[in-house]
Amino acid sequence: EIRSLSHKMNLATWDKPALACLASRIPYGIKITRKKLKRVDEGERFLRSLGIRQLRIRDHDGIARIEVAPEEMSLFWQKNMARLVIKKLKELGYTYVTLDLEGYRTGSMNEVLKKGKLK
């Protein structure tokens, strides 16, 4: 509703992606460090610079789980995009770089709570 009204009012931010606290990219029970937050932030900025708009990098202790809007997944298979993303995220300290096939969804880190897997 807010986006619709913003669009009707010709506000430049009408389709700006929602941004949550970077700490929400770290799984429950894992220590949040400046290093982790920095690499998530830098990684997400890099992906946005490549034209991906709706995304999250979930930091699973050495694994970057990238969530993007389903309609943007195909971008990873164009013009060496996957190779560029892998190179950059490994430079930031990730050992593995993955694309979550379920796509971007708010609260994906809460799925572990629903299944009772949090210790």
C-alpha positions in Angstrom: 0.0 0.0 0.0 2.8 2.4 0.9 4.7 1.6 -2.3 1.5 2.1 -4.4 0.9 5.5 -2.8 4.5 6.5 -3.2 4.4 5.5 -6.8 1.3 7.6 -7.4 3.0 10.5 -5.7 6.1 10.0 -8.1 8.5 9.5 -5.2 11.9 8.3 -6.3 12.0 5.7 -3.5 8.7 4.0 -4.4 10.4 0.7 -5.3 13.4 0.9 -3.1 14.1 -2.6 -1.5 13.4 -3.0 2.2 16.6 -3.1 4.3 16.8 -4.9 7.6 19.6 -4.8 10.2 22.7 -6.6 8.9 22.7 -8.8 12.1 19.6 -10.5 10.6 21.9 -12.1 8.1 23.7 -14.1 10.8 22.1 -17.4 12.1 20.8 -17.6 15.7 23.4 -18.8 18.2 26.3 -17.6 16.1 28.5 -14.7 17.4 28.0 -11.5 15.4 31.2 -9.8 14.6 32.2 -6.6 12.8 34.1 -8.8 10.3 30.9 -10.8 9.4 28.7 -7.7 9.2 31.3 -5.9 7.0 31.6 -8.8 4.6 27.8 -9.1 4.3 27.5 -5.4 3.7 30.2 -5.3 1.1 28.9 -8.4 -0.6 25.3 -7.0 -0.8 26.6 -3.6 -2.1 28.6 -5.5 -4.8 25.5 -7.4 -5.9 23.5 -4.2 -6.0 26.2 -2.7 -8.2 25.6 -5.5 -10.6 21.9 -4.6 -10.9 20.4 -7.1 -8.4 17.8 -5.2 -6.4 16.1 -7.5 -3.9 18.7 -9.6 -2.1 20.2 -10.8 1.1 23.5 -12.5 1.8 23.0 -14.9 4.7 26.4 -15.6 6.5 26.6 -19.2 7.5 30.2 -19.1 9.0 32.1 -19.4 5.7 29.2 -20.0 3.5 27.5 -17.1 1.7 23.9 -18.1 1.0 22.6 -15.6 -1.5 18.8 -15.0 -1.7 17.5 -12.9 -4.6 14.0 -12.3 -5.9 13.0 -15.3 -8.2 12.8 -13.0 -11.2 16.4 -12.0 -10.7 17.9 -15.4 -10.4 18.5 -15.7 -14.2 20.9 -12.7 -13.9 23.5 -15.1 -12.4 23.8 -17.0 -15.7 24.4 -13.9 -17.8 27.8 -12.5 -18.8 29.9 -14.3 -16.3 27.9 -12.9 -13.4 28.3 -16.0 -11.3 32.0 -16.0 -11.8 32.2 -12.3 -10.7 30.1 -12.9 -7.6 32.1 -16.0 -6.6 35.4 -14.2 -7.0 34.2 -11.1 -5.0 32.6 -13.1 -2.1 35.7 -15.3 -1.8 37.8 -12.2 -1.6 35.6 -11.1 1.3 36.4 -14.3 3.1 33.7 -16.8 2.2 34.8 -20.4 1.4 31.6 -21.3 -0.4 29.2 -19.2 -2.4 25.6 -20.5 -2.9 22.4 -19.3 -4.5 19.3 -20.2 -2.5 16.8 -21.7 -4.9 13.9 -20.7 -2.7 14.8 -17.1 -3.5 14.5 -14.0 -1.3 12.1 -14.2 1.5 11.8 -12.2 4.7 12.4 -14.2 7.9 14.3 -17.0 6.2 16.6 -17.2 9.2 13.5 -18.0 11.4 12.9 -21.3 9.6 15.1 -23.0 12.0 12.9 -21.8 14.9 9.8 -23.2 13.2 11.4 -26.6 12.9 12.7 -26.6 16.5 16.3 -27.1 15.3 17.8 -24.3 17.4 19.9 -25.6 20.2 
